[in-house]
């Protein structure tokens, strides 16, 4: 049996937009694996070119 903390654990209960949730604490290591960029053609007739909708 170990006394080490797991890589993630709940810190406290919370509510977001009326929905019950928890606020987690997370430990560990992460590495940047890439980047992304969007370029919009100024002559694009559908400016801004695309619409990002939230689900």
N, C-alpha and C positions, 0 to 999 in steps of 0.2 A: 504494500500500500504506500502511496506517495502523498506528501502534503503539498506538493507543488500546485499552483493555480492552473486551471485549464487555459487554453488559448483565448477563450471568450467566456464571459459570465455576465449575468444581468446585474445592473447597478441599482436601478429603481424602476418602478412602474410609471407610466406616463399616459397622456391622451393626446392624440394628434387629430384635429378635425373631427372630434367626437369619437374616435376609434381608440380602443385600448391597445397599448403597446408597451414595450420595455426599452430602456436606454441601456445598451450593452457597453461593456468595456472589452477591448480586444488587444491582445499583445501579439508580437511576432515580427517577422521581417518581410518587407516587400521590395520589389525591384521594378523600376520603370521598364516596361518592355516595348514601348512604342509611343508614337505621338500621332495626332491627326490634325488636319487643317482643311478648311473649306475655302474655296476661292470662288467669287462671284464675278462673272463676266459683266462689265459695265454696260455692254450692249445687249444683254439678255432682255428679251421682251417680257419675260415672266419674273422680273425682279421681285423679290429677292432670290428667285431661282428655285426655292423649295420652302416648304413650311414644316417646321418641327412641331408636332402635336404631342401634348402630354397625355398619357393613358391613365 
